[in-house]
Amino acid sequence: MATIKEHCCGADAFFDHKRAVTQYADYLKKGPTKVTARMIQQLENQVIKDGTLLDIGGGIGALAWWFLEKNGARTTAVEASSAYLELAEKYATEQGWEAKARFIFGDFAGMHNDVPVADFVTLDKVVCCYPEYRSILQASCQKANGYLALSYPMDGFLSRIVAFFAGLKTRLKADDFKPYIHPVVKMRQLIKEQGFERVAHDLAFPWHVETYRRVDKAEAEAKAKAEESFN
């Protein structure tokens, strides 16, 4: 496992061994969480066989394990919590997936140049861990050859109240980590500008769950001409 610097938001300390063990036990007993399950449902509409997955901030690895069970060729997990990554590696070994699953410890935003591109890139509850969303989204889009799937919180008034109290709780515990609410419209526009179109959307309050497909240049030009003709 590569030992890269800790996540800029203190994720390695916040997502500690106790929290990792709890989520790992829940996964073994119940399967993926509600939000992760929604993302899986969206991705199941795509061809997974022989594809590659880059799972950013994937925790104990629920998305990666589903991907390999669907005959994906290879997964790469970049995770800022050493405790989560340790359990993910343990599960991969138990399933005999050591040759198919690669694990990297570190902050993806600071090391994305050293991470390979993939057919699928996933960020399940990851963007909200960063105080600035542009860099993490741009880097993620650059690594996605085919599809980008992500979940992030709604940006309404109620969500901001929830985020405030969640942040207050971590500060009272002297944690460096805190959640962030980013403007939904601007995030979606950024992804579109990177050459993607949205193909699926679900709302699992307070989380948006979305999948985007990379549009090749010829397809984008044809669509733009069609829109001009229509207008």
HUKASUL-V568324 format. One record per residue. N is the residue number from 0. RES is the residue in one small letter. SS is DSSP state (A for helix, B for strand, O for the rest). PSI is psi as a letter, one per 40 degrees, with the letter a starting at -180 (none if undefined). BURIAL is + if it has 16 or more other ideal C-beta (glycine too) atoms within 10 Angstrom, else -. Layout:
N:RES:SS:PSI:BURIAL / N:RES:SS:PSI:BURIAL
This chain:
0:m:O:h:- / 1:a:B:h:- / 2:t:B:g:- / 3:i:O:i:+ / 4:k:O:i:- / 5:e:O:i:+ / 6:h:O:i:+ / 7:c:O:d:+ / 8:c:O:e:+ / 9:g:O:f:+ / 10:a:A:d:+ / 11:d:A:d:+ / 12:a:A:d:+ / 13:f:A:d:+ / 14:f:O:g:+ / 15:d:O:a:- / 16:h:A:d:- / 17:k:A:d:- / 18:r:A:d:- / 19:a:A:d:+ / 20:v:A:d:- / 21:t:A:d:- / 22:q:A:d:+ / 23:y:A:d:+ / 24:a:A:d:- / 25:d:A:d:- / 26:y:A:d:+ / 27:l:A:d:- / 28:k:A:d:- / 29:k:A:e:- / 30:g:O:a:- / 31:p:O:i:+ / 32:t:O:i:+ / 33:k:A:d:- / 34:v:A:d:+ / 35:t:A:d:+ / 36:a:A:d:+ / 37:r:A:d:+ / 38:m:A:d:+ / 39:i:A:d:+ / 40:q:A:d:- / 41:q:A:d:+ / 42:l:A:d:+ / 43:e:O:e:- / 44:n:O:e:- / 45:q:O:i:+ / 46:v:O:h:- / 47:i:O:d:+ / 48:k:O:h:- / 49:d:O:e:- / 50:g:O:i:+ / 51:t:B:i:+ / 52:l:B:h:+ / 53:l:B:h:+ / 54:d:B:h:+ / 55:i:B:h:+ / 56:g:O:f:+ / 57:g:O:e:+ / 58:g:O:b:+ / 59:i:O:e:+ / 60:g:O:f:+ / 61:a:A:d:+ / 62:l:A:d:+ / 63:a:A:d:+ / 64:w:A:d:+ / 65:w:A:d:+ / 66:f:A:d:+ / 67:l:A:d:+ / 68:e:A:d:- / 69:k:O:e:+ / 70:n:O:f:- / 71:g:O:i:+ / 72:a:O:d:- / 73:r:B:i:+ / 74:t:B:i:+ / 75:t:B:h:+ / 76:a:B:h:+ / 77:v:B:h:+ / 78:e:B:h:+ / 79:a:O:e:+ / 80:s:O:h:+ / 81:s:A:d:+ / 82:a:A:d:+ / 83:y:A:d:+ / 84:l:A:d:+ / 85:e:A:d:+ / 86:l:A:d:+ / 87:a:A:d:+ / 88:e:A:d:+ / 89:k:A:d:- / 90:y:A:d:+ / 91:a:A:d:+ / 92:t:A:d:- / 93:e:A:d:- / 94:q:A:e:- / 95:g:O:f:- / 96:w:O:e:+ / 97:e:O:d:- / 98:a:O:e:- / 99:k:O:e:+ / 100:a:B:h:+ / 101:r:B:i:+ / 102:f:B:h:+ / 103:i:B:h:+ / 104:f:B:h:+ / 105:g:O:i:+ / 106:d:O:h:+ / 107:f:A:d:+ / 108:a:A:d:+ / 109:g:A:e:+ / 110:m:A:e:+ / 111:h:A:d:+ / 112:n:A:d:- / 113:d:A:e:- / 114:v:O:h:+ / 115:p:O:i:- / 116:v:O:i:- / 117:a:B:i:+ / 118:d:B:d:+ / 119:f:B:h:+ / 120:v:B:h:+ / 121:t:B:i:+ / 122:l:B:g:+ / 123:d:B:h:+ / 124:k:O:f:+ / 125:v:O:d:+ / 126:v:A:d:+ / 127:c:A:e:+ / 128:c:A:e:+ / 129:y:O:h:+ / 130:p:O:d:- / 131:e:O:h:- / 132:y:A:d:+ / 133:r:A:d:- / 134:s:A:d:- / 135:i:A:d:+ / 136:l:A:d:+ / 137:q:A:d:- / 138:a:A:d:+ / 139:s:A:d:+ / 140:c:A:d:+ / 141:q:A:d:- / 142:k:A:e:+ / 143:a:B:h:+ / 144:n:B:d:- / 145:g:B:c:+ / 146:y:B:i:+ / 147:l:B:h:+ / 148:a:B:h:+ / 149:l:B:i:+ / 150:s:B:i:+ / 151:y:B:i:+ / 152:p:B:i:+ / 153:m:O:i:+ / 154:d:O:f:+ / 155:g:O:i:- / 156:f:A:d:- / 157:l:A:d:- / 158:s:A:d:+ / 159:r:A:d:- / 160:i:A:d:- / 161:v:A:d:- / 162:a:A:d:+ / 163:f:A:d:- / 164:f:A:d:- / 165:a:A:d:- / 166:g:A:d:+ / 167:l:A:d:- / 168:k:A:d:- / 169:t:A:d:- / 170:r:A:d:- / 171:l:A:d:- / 172:k:O:e:- / 173:a:O:f:- / 174:d:O:i:+ / 175:d:O:d:- / 176:f:O:i:+ / 177:k:O:i:+ / 178:p:O:i:+ / 179:y:O:i:+ / 180:i:O:h:+ / 181:h:O:i:+ / 182:p:O:h:- / 183:v:A:d:+ / 184:v:A:d:- / 185:k:A:d:- / 186:m:A:d:+ / 187:r:A:d:+ / 188:q:A:d:- / 189:l:A:d:+ / 190:i:A:d:+ / 191:k:A:d:- / 192:e:A:d:- / 193:q:O:e:+ / 194:g:O:f:+ / 195:f:B:i:+ / 196:e:B:i:- / 197:r:B:h:- / 198:v:B:e:- / 199:a:B:i:+ / 200:h:B:h:- / 201:d:B:i:+ / 202:l:B:h:- / 203:a:B:g:- / 204:f:O:h:- / 205:p:O:f:+ / 206:w:B:h:+ / 207:h:B:h:+ / 208:v:B:h:+ / 209:e:B:i:+ / 210:t:B:h:+ / 211:y:B:i:+ / 212:r:B:h:+ / 213:r:B:h:+ / 214:v:O:h:- / 215:d:O:i:- / 216:k:A:d:- / 217:a:A:d:- / 218:e:A:d:- / 219:a:A:d:- / 220:e:A:d:- / 221:a:A:d:- / 222:k:A:d:- / 223:a:A:d:- / 224:k:A:d:- / 225:a:A:d:- / 226:e:A:d:- / 227:e:A:d:- / 228:s:A:d:- / 229:f:A:d:- / 230:n:O:none:-
